[in-house]
Amino acid sequence: MENQEIIMGIIIHGGNGRSCAMRAIAEAKKGQFEEAEKLVEESSEEINKAHRIQTDLIQAEARGDGTEISLLMVHAQDHLMNAMTVRDLSIEIIDLTKKTIHL
């Protein structure tokens, strides 16, 4: 697979993961906690796909098969880290929303 295709995989799966996490928050705000939990799981699955691609790149570099660092690669890494943060925050927001409703 060509380097740009690999990088786009990180961007696509990271973006999908972030979108699912944001949708999960929206569902929790409506009190739809079961749907919110499903979306968090879907977010995690997408982020894990991106993370596996990243891990493959890291392992290749450890073997001496370095990857060219480009602006697109930096963007992909940023996208993945942002997605992971939003997913983690969505879990906390959903939990807080549940507790607020049950007060």
C-alpha positions as CSV (number, residue, x, y, z in Angstrom):
1,M,0.0,0.0,0.0
2,E,1.3,3.4,-0.9
3,N,2.3,5.8,1.9
4,Q,-0.5,8.3,1.2
5,E,-3.1,5.6,1.2
6,I,-1.8,4.4,4.6
7,I,-1.9,8.0,6.0
8,M,-5.4,8.5,4.6
9,G,-6.5,5.4,6.5
10,I,-5.5,7.0,9.8
11,I,-7.3,10.2,8.8
12,I,-10.5,8.5,7.7
13,H,-10.8,6.1,10.7
14,G,-9.8,8.8,13.1
15,G,-12.4,11.2,11.6
16,N,-15.0,8.4,11.8
17,G,-14.2,7.8,15.4
18,R,-14.4,11.5,16.3
19,S,-17.8,11.8,14.5
20,C,-19.2,8.8,16.3
21,A,-18.1,10.2,19.7
22,M,-19.7,13.6,18.9
23,R,-23.0,11.8,17.9
24,A,-22.8,9.8,21.1
25,I,-22.8,13.1,23.1
26,A,-25.8,14.4,21.1
27,E,-27.7,11.2,21.8
28,A,-26.9,11.4,25.5
29,K,-28.2,14.9,25.6
30,K,-31.5,13.6,24.3
31,G,-31.5,10.8,27.0
32,Q,-30.8,8.1,24.5
33,F,-28.1,6.4,26.5
34,E,-28.2,3.0,24.8
35,E,-27.6,4.6,21.4
36,A,-24.9,6.8,22.9
37,E,-23.1,3.7,24.3
38,K,-23.3,2.0,20.9
39,L,-21.8,5.1,19.2
40,V,-19.0,5.2,21.8
41,E,-18.3,1.5,20.9
42,E,-18.3,2.3,17.2
43,S,-16.0,5.3,17.9
44,S,-13.6,3.0,19.7
45,E,-13.6,0.5,16.8
46,E,-12.8,3.2,14.3
47,I,-10.1,4.6,16.5
48,N,-8.6,1.1,17.0
49,K,-8.4,0.7,13.2
50,A,-6.5,3.9,12.9
51,H,-4.3,3.0,15.8
52,R,-3.4,-0.4,14.2
53,I,-2.3,1.4,11.1
54,Q,-0.2,3.7,13.3
55,T,1.3,0.8,15.1
56,D,2.2,-0.9,11.9
57,L,4.1,2.3,10.9
58,I,5.9,2.4,14.2
59,Q,6.9,-1.3,14.0
60,A,8.1,-0.8,10.4
61,E,10.2,2.1,11.5
62,A,11.7,0.1,14.4
63,R,12.7,-2.5,11.8
64,G,14.5,0.2,9.9
65,D,11.8,0.8,7.3
66,G,11.3,4.5,8.0
67,T,8.3,6.4,6.9
68,E,8.6,9.8,5.3
69,I,7.5,12.5,7.6
70,S,5.2,14.9,5.7
71,L,2.6,17.5,6.6
72,L,0.0,14.9,5.7
73,M,1.5,12.4,8.2
74,V,1.5,15.1,10.9
75,H,-2.1,15.9,10.1
76,A,-3.0,12.2,10.4
77,Q,-1.4,11.9,13.8
78,D,-3.1,15.0,15.0
79,H,-6.4,13.7,13.7
80,L,-6.0,10.4,15.5
81,M,-5.0,12.1,18.8
82,N,-8.0,14.5,18.6
83,A,-10.3,11.6,17.9
84,M,-9.0,9.7,21.0
85,T,-9.5,12.8,23.2
86,V,-13.0,13.4,21.9
87,R,-13.9,9.8,22.5
88,D,-12.5,9.8,26.0
89,L,-14.4,13.1,26.8
90,S,-17.6,11.7,25.3
91,I,-17.5,8.8,27.8
92,E,-17.2,11.3,30.7
93,I,-19.9,13.6,29.3
94,I,-22.3,10.7,28.9
95,D,-21.6,9.6,32.5
96,L,-22.2,13.1,33.8
97,T,-25.3,13.4,31.8
98,K,-26.7,10.1,33.2
99,K,-25.9,11.3,36.7
100,T,-27.6,14.7,36.1
101,I,-30.8,13.1,34.9
102,H,-30.9,10.8,37.9
103,L,-30.6,13.6,40.5
